Amino acid sequence: MTEVVTAREMRRRIEAGDQLRMQAETLSANYYEFVKASWPMIEPHTPFKDNWHIPAICEALTWVSNGDVRHLQIWVPPGSMKSILASILWPAWEWTRRPWLRYISGSYEEPLGLDFAVKTRDVVLSDWYQRRWNVAFREDSNQKGDYITTAGGPPYVTSPDGGVTARHAHRIVIDDPLK
C-alpha cells in the first residue's frame, strides 16, 4: 500500500533530516559535544557529570585526531572517564569523519579491552548514531572484538600476553597496561 504524505508532513520530515544533518556536522567537528551527546548510549542510567578535565582530555584527543600531536599520555585518577573518552567514544567519534581508521587497543587483560570494543560497537550500532552517520559493519565481521566498518576500520584488541605482529593501525591506544 502506498503511503500518502501531506505537504506539512513532508516539510516536517525534511526539517527533521536537516536538523539531524546539522547536529551530525556539529558533533563530528567537536569531540566534547559528541561525548555529552553520546553519553546515554554507554551509560543510560547514569547522569553525565561534567568537570574541567573532560573537555581538556577531549581537546587533547582532538589534537591527535587532527594530526597536531602524535603521542599522547593521559594521566588522571581512576574513575575520571579516561577509558570511556580514549578507548570507547574516541573511535566512534573518529569514525564519524574517517570510518577507515584502524585501531589497536591494549589493556592489562584482554577481557577489559574486549569490553571497551563492545561498548564502542554498541555506540556505533545505536539508533542515535546510525541516524546521524552512515557507518556500518561488514556482515562477515561483526563480533565482540572482531568487527570492521564497511570502510575498513577495524579495532584489534590485545593485552601484554597478546601480540600485534603483522597488525597495522592509525591509532594505538594503551589503557591501563598495569593491573
C-alpha positions as CSV (number, residue, x, y, z in Angstrom):
1,M,0.0,0.0,0.0
2,T,1.3,3.4,-0.9
3,E,1.8,5.9,1.9
4,V,0.1,9.3,1.4
5,V,2.2,12.1,2.8
6,T,0.8,15.6,3.3
7,A,2.8,18.6,2.4
8,R,3.0,19.5,6.1
9,E,4.4,16.0,7.0
10,M,6.8,16.2,4.1
11,R,8.1,19.5,5.3
12,R,8.4,18.2,8.9
13,R,10.4,15.2,7.7
14,I,12.7,17.4,5.6
15,E,13.3,19.7,8.6
16,A,14.0,16.8,10.9
17,G,16.5,15.4,8.4
18,D,18.1,18.8,8.2
19,Q,18.3,19.0,12.0
20,L,20.0,15.6,12.1
21,R,22.5,16.6,9.4
22,M,23.4,19.8,11.2
23,Q,23.7,18.0,14.5
24,A,25.9,15.4,12.9
25,E,28.2,18.0,11.5
26,T,28.4,19.8,14.8
27,L,29.1,16.6,16.7
28,S,31.7,15.4,14.2
29,A,33.6,18.6,14.5
30,N,33.6,18.8,18.3
31,Y,34.6,15.7,20.3
32,Y,33.5,17.2,23.7
33,E,30.0,17.8,22.3
34,F,30.0,14.3,20.9
35,V,30.9,12.9,24.3
36,K,28.0,14.7,26.0
37,A,25.5,13.7,23.3
38,S,26.6,10.0,23.1
39,W,26.8,9.5,26.9
40,P,23.3,7.9,27.2
41,M,24.5,5.2,24.7
42,I,27.0,3.8,27.1
43,E,25.7,4.9,30.5
44,P,21.9,5.2,30.0
45,H,21.1,5.1,33.8
46,T,23.9,7.4,34.9
47,P,23.7,11.2,34.5
48,F,26.7,12.8,32.8
49,K,28.7,14.7,35.3
50,D,30.9,17.3,33.7
51,N,34.2,18.5,35.1
52,W,37.1,20.6,33.9
53,H,39.3,17.6,32.9
54,I,36.7,16.1,30.5
55,P,36.9,18.9,27.9
56,A,40.7,19.0,28.4
57,I,41.0,15.3,27.6
58,C,38.7,15.8,24.6
59,E,40.7,18.6,23.3
60,A,44.0,16.6,23.6
61,L,42.4,13.7,21.7
62,T,41.2,16.1,19.1
63,W,44.8,17.3,18.6
64,V,45.7,13.7,17.9
65,S,42.8,13.3,15.5
66,N,43.8,16.4,13.7
67,G,47.5,15.3,13.4
68,D,48.8,18.1,15.7
69,V,50.0,15.6,18.3
70,R,51.4,12.1,17.5
71,H,52.0,10.7,21.0
72,L,49.7,11.5,24.0
73,Q,49.7,10.2,27.6
74,I,46.7,10.9,29.8
75,W,47.3,10.7,33.5
76,V,44.2,11.1,35.6
77,P,43.0,9.3,38.7
78,P,40.8,6.1,38.3
79,G,37.2,6.9,37.7
80,S,37.9,10.1,35.7
81,M,36.5,8.7,32.4
82,K,39.8,8.2,30.7
83,S,38.8,4.8,29.4
84,I,35.5,6.0,28.2
85,L,37.0,9.0,26.5
86,A,40.1,7.4,24.9
87,S,39.1,3.7,24.4
88,I,35.3,3.7,23.8
89,L,34.0,7.0,22.5
90,W,37.0,8.3,20.6
91,P,37.0,5.6,17.9
92,A,33.2,6.1,17.5
93,W,33.8,9.8,17.1
94,E,36.7,9.5,14.7
95,W,34.6,7.1,12.6
96,T,32.0,9.8,12.0
97,R,34.6,11.5,9.8
98,R,37.0,8.7,8.9
99,P,35.4,5.3,9.2
100,W,38.5,3.6,7.7
101,L,40.7,4.3,10.7
102,R,42.2,1.2,12.3
103,Y,42.8,0.8,16.0
104,I,45.0,-1.4,18.2
105,S,43.7,-1.2,21.7
106,G,45.6,-2.8,24.6
107,S,44.8,-3.3,28.3
108,Y,46.3,-5.2,31.1
109,E,43.9,-8.1,30.3
110,E,42.1,-8.9,27.1
111,P,38.6,-9.1,28.6
112,L,38.8,-5.4,29.6
113,G,39.9,-4.5,26.1
114,L,37.0,-6.6,24.6
115,D,34.6,-4.8,26.9
116,F,35.8,-1.4,25.5
117,A,35.5,-2.7,21.9
118,V,31.9,-4.0,22.6
119,K,30.9,-0.6,24.0
120,T,32.3,1.2,21.0
121,R,30.4,-1.2,18.7
122,D,27.2,-0.6,20.7
123,V,27.5,3.2,20.3
124,V,28.1,2.8,16.6
125,L,25.1,0.4,16.2
126,S,22.8,2.5,18.3
127,D,19.8,4.1,16.6
128,W,21.1,7.5,17.8
129,Y,24.4,7.1,16.0
130,Q,23.0,5.4,12.9
131,R,20.5,8.2,12.3
132,R,23.4,10.7,12.1
133,W,26.3,8.9,10.4
134,N,26.4,6.2,7.8
135,V,28.9,3.9,9.5
136,A,28.2,0.2,9.3
137,F,30.0,-3.0,10.0
138,R,30.7,-5.7,7.5
139,E,28.2,-8.6,7.8
140,D,31.0,-11.2,7.9
141,S,32.8,-9.4,10.7
142,N,30.6,-8.1,13.5
143,Q,31.5,-9.9,16.7
144,K,32.8,-8.7,20.1
145,G,36.4,-7.8,19.4
146,D,36.3,-8.6,15.7
147,Y,34.4,-6.1,13.6
148,I,35.3,-4.0,10.7
149,T,33.5,-0.9,9.3
150,T,32.4,-1.2,5.7
151,A,35.1,1.4,5.0
152,G,37.7,-0.9,6.5
153,G,38.3,0.5,10.0
154,P,38.7,-2.4,12.5
155,P,39.7,-2.4,16.1
156,Y,42.2,-5.0,17.3
157,V,42.2,-5.8,21.0
158,T,45.3,-7.2,22.7
159,S,47.0,-7.4,26.1
160,P,50.6,-7.7,27.4
161,D,50.3,-11.5,26.8
162,G,49.0,-11.0,23.3
163,G,50.7,-9.9,20.2
164,V,50.3,-7.4,17.4
165,T,52.7,-8.8,14.8
166,A,51.5,-8.0,11.3
167,R,48.8,-5.7,12.6
168,H,48.9,-2.1,11.5
169,A,46.9,0.8,12.9
170,H,46.3,4.5,12.6
171,R,45.8,4.7,16.4
172,I,47.3,2.6,19.2
173,V,45.5,3.1,22.5
174,I,47.0,1.5,25.6
175,D,44.6,1.8,28.5
176,D,45.7,0.6,32.0
177,P,48.6,-1.5,30.9
178,L,49.3,-2.4,34.6
179,K,46.8,-4.1,36.9
